């Protein structure tokens, strides 16, 4: 954040529901396509942005490089008449790397990695899945992105569930425990402004 205490304005969006979300498989850096519900959620997010933002020419638009976020951002752009090519693909806001657990259900993880899963569930901030990232590692790359955001322009960011938790936690100055307990909704936009977070939902 700005050294003088100023903070950027961010419209934080989680990608829409995917096929793997629906059947509760971890995606990490892998991907599955949006469901019809996920596509509808993306269109709803576009409608919220259209209500909230009066001048889209003065917006920085960032998107995770992972397919599900790009698909969500592409739908938003199509709805709003934006050019997806103007969206900045940002590695820093992609989802946490779940390593060897990518593509597995929690039942499968519990069977194959019981000790590792227990350690991760006990202290996911410092403990990483085998071959993956901890919350702390994720926070390090996200904090660099946050610190570089301009104060003069609002930012729209299409990211992920855990990455979104960390973005909000860092922005709000939450503790590690508070951050990992945050919700991960796919049907709201979090407006991060003046050090606060407000949920924007379709009415």
C-alpha positions as CSV (number, residue, x, y, z in Angstrom):
1,X,0.0,0.0,0.0
2,X,1.0,3.6,-0.4
3,X,3.4,4.8,2.3
4,X,1.1,7.7,3.2
5,X,-1.7,5.4,4.0
6,X,-3.7,5.9,0.7
7,X,-5.1,2.8,-0.9
8,X,-6.2,1.9,-4.4
9,X,-9.8,1.2,-5.4
10,X,-10.3,-2.3,-6.5
11,X,-13.3,-4.2,-7.9
12,X,-12.3,-7.7,-7.0
13,X,-14.0,-10.6,-8.9
14,X,-13.7,-14.3,-8.6
15,X,-14.1,-16.3,-11.8
16,X,-17.5,-17.9,-12.4
17,X,-18.3,-21.5,-11.4
18,X,-16.3,-24.1,-13.2
19,X,-17.0,-27.8,-13.9
20,X,-14.4,-28.7,-11.2
21,X,-15.9,-26.3,-8.7
22,X,-19.2,-28.0,-9.2
23,X,-17.8,-31.5,-8.4
24,X,-15.4,-30.1,-5.7
25,X,-12.0,-30.8,-7.4
26,X,-9.0,-28.6,-6.7
27,X,-7.9,-26.7,-9.7
28,X,-4.8,-24.8,-8.6
29,X,-2.9,-24.0,-11.8
30,X,-4.9,-26.5,-13.8
31,X,-8.2,-25.6,-15.4
32,X,-11.8,-26.6,-16.2
33,X,-14.3,-24.6,-18.2
34,X,-17.0,-22.4,-16.8
35,X,-20.4,-24.0,-16.3
36,X,-23.5,-22.3,-17.6
37,X,-24.0,-21.0,-14.1
38,X,-20.4,-19.6,-14.2
39,X,-21.1,-17.9,-17.5
40,X,-24.3,-16.3,-16.0
41,X,-22.3,-15.2,-13.0
42,X,-19.8,-13.5,-15.3
43,X,-22.6,-11.6,-17.0
44,X,-24.0,-10.6,-13.7
45,X,-20.6,-9.2,-12.7
46,X,-20.6,-7.2,-15.9
47,X,-23.9,-5.7,-15.0
48,X,-22.7,-4.7,-11.5
49,X,-19.7,-3.0,-13.0
50,X,-21.8,-1.2,-15.5
51,X,-23.9,0.2,-12.6
52,X,-20.9,1.1,-10.5
53,X,-18.4,2.6,-13.0
54,X,-19.4,5.6,-15.0
55,X,-16.1,6.0,-17.1
56,X,-14.5,2.8,-18.2
57,X,-11.7,4.7,-19.9
58,X,-10.1,5.3,-16.6
59,X,-10.0,1.7,-15.3
60,X,-7.1,-0.6,-15.0
61,X,-8.3,-4.1,-15.9
62,X,-6.3,-7.1,-14.7
63,X,-6.9,-10.8,-15.1
64,X,-5.2,-14.0,-13.9
65,X,-3.6,-15.9,-16.8
66,X,-5.5,-19.1,-15.9
67,X,-8.2,-20.1,-18.3
68,X,-11.2,-19.9,-16.0
69,X,-10.4,-16.3,-15.1
70,X,-9.7,-15.3,-18.7
71,X,-13.0,-16.9,-19.8
72,X,-14.8,-14.8,-17.1
73,X,-13.0,-11.6,-18.1
74,X,-13.8,-12.3,-21.8
75,X,-17.5,-12.5,-21.0
76,X,-17.3,-9.3,-19.0
77,X,-15.6,-7.5,-21.8
78,X,-18.1,-8.7,-24.3
79,X,-21.0,-7.6,-22.1
80,X,-19.5,-4.1,-21.5
81,X,-18.0,-3.5,-25.0
82,X,-14.5,-3.6,-23.7
83,X,-11.6,-4.9,-25.7
84,X,-10.2,-8.0,-24.0
85,X,-6.8,-7.2,-25.6
86,X,-6.6,-4.2,-23.2
87,X,-6.8,-6.5,-20.2
88,X,-3.5,-6.9,-18.4
89,X,-2.7,-10.6,-17.8
90,X,-1.2,-10.7,-14.4
91,X,0.7,-13.7,-13.0
92,X,0.7,-12.3,-9.5
93,X,-3.1,-12.7,-9.0
94,X,-3.4,-16.3,-10.3
95,X,-4.6,-19.0,-7.9
96,X,-2.4,-20.6,-5.3
97,X,-0.4,-23.5,-6.7
98,X,-1.8,-26.7,-5.2
99,X,1.0,-28.8,-6.6
100,X,0.4,-32.6,-6.5
101,X,-3.2,-32.0,-5.4
102,X,-4.2,-30.3,-8.7
103,X,-7.2,-32.0,-10.1
104,X,-7.9,-34.1,-7.0
105,X,-11.0,-34.1,-4.8
106,X,-10.6,-33.7,-1.0
107,X,-11.5,-37.3,-0.5
108,X,-8.7,-38.3,-2.9
109,X,-6.3,-36.0,-1.2
110,X,-7.2,-37.3,2.3
111,X,-6.6,-40.9,1.0
112,X,-3.3,-40.2,-0.8
113,X,-1.8,-37.4,1.4
114,X,-3.3,-37.7,4.9
115,X,-0.4,-36.2,6.8
116,X,0.2,-33.4,4.4
117,X,-3.5,-32.5,4.3
118,X,-3.6,-32.4,8.1
119,X,-0.7,-30.1,8.3
120,X,-2.2,-27.8,5.6
121,X,-5.5,-27.7,7.3
122,X,-3.8,-26.9,10.6
123,X,-1.6,-24.2,9.3
124,X,-2.2,-23.5,5.6
125,X,-0.5,-20.1,5.9
126,X,2.9,-21.6,6.3
127,X,2.4,-25.1,5.0
128,X,2.3,-25.8,1.2
129,X,0.8,-28.8,-0.6
130,X,3.5,-31.1,-2.0
131,X,5.0,-29.3,-4.9
132,X,2.8,-26.2,-4.4
133,X,2.5,-22.9,-2.6
134,X,1.6,-21.9,1.0
135,X,-0.7,-18.9,1.6
136,X,2.5,-17.0,2.7
137,X,4.1,-17.6,-0.7
138,X,1.0,-16.5,-2.4
139,X,0.8,-13.4,-0.3
140,X,4.3,-12.4,-1.2
141,X,3.6,-12.2,-4.9
142,X,0.2,-10.6,-4.4
143,X,1.6,-7.9,-2.1
144,X,4.0,-6.8,-4.8
145,X,1.1,-6.3,-7.2
146,X,-1.0,-4.5,-4.7
147,X,1.9,-2.1,-3.8
148,X,2.3,-1.2,-7.5
149,X,-1.4,-0.3,-8.2
150,X,-2.0,3.3,-8.9
151,X,-4.1,5.4,-6.6
152,X,-5.4,7.7,-9.4
153,X,-7.2,4.9,-11.3
154,X,-9.6,2.2,-10.1
155,X,-8.7,-1.4,-10.8
156,X,-10.9,-4.3,-11.9
157,X,-9.3,-7.6,-11.1
158,X,-10.6,-11.1,-12.1
159,X,-8.9,-13.6,-9.8
160,X,-9.6,-16.7,-7.8
161,X,-11.0,-18.0,-4.5
162,X,-7.8,-18.3,-2.4
163,X,-6.0,-15.5,-4.2
164,X,-9.1,-13.3,-3.6
165,X,-8.9,-14.2,0.1
166,X,-5.3,-13.0,0.3
167,X,-5.9,-9.9,-1.8
168,X,-8.7,-8.9,0.7
169,X,-6.7,-9.9,3.7
170,X,-3.7,-7.8,2.7
171,X,-5.8,-4.9,1.7
172,X,-7.7,-4.9,5.0
173,X,-4.7,-5.7,7.2
174,X,-6.3,-8.9,8.5
175,X,-4.4,-11.5,10.5
176,X,-3.3,-14.8,8.8
177,X,-6.1,-16.7,10.6
178,X,-8.8,-14.1,9.6
179,X,-7.6,-14.2,6.0
180,X,-7.8,-18.0,5.5
181,X,-11.4,-17.9,6.9
182,X,-12.8,-15.4,4.5
183,X,-15.6,-16.5,2.1
184,X,-14.9,-17.2,-1.6
185,X,-18.2,-16.3,-3.3
186,X,-18.6,-16.3,-7.1
187,X,-21.7,-14.1,-7.3
188,X,-20.5,-10.8,-5.7
189,X,-17.9,-8.2,-6.5
190,X,-15.8,-6.9,-3.6
191,X,-15.3,-3.2,-3.7
192,X,-12.1,-2.5,-1.9
193,X,-11.9,1.2,-1.2
194,X,-10.5,3.5,1.5
195,X,-9.3,0.5,3.5
196,X,-12.7,-1.2,3.5
197,X,-14.5,-4.0,1.7
198,X,-18.1,-3.8,0.5
199,X,-20.0,-6.6,-1.2
200,X,-21.7,-5.6,-4.5
201,X,-24.4,-8.0,-5.5
202,X,-27.1,-8.2,-8.2
203,X,-30.3,-6.9,-6.8
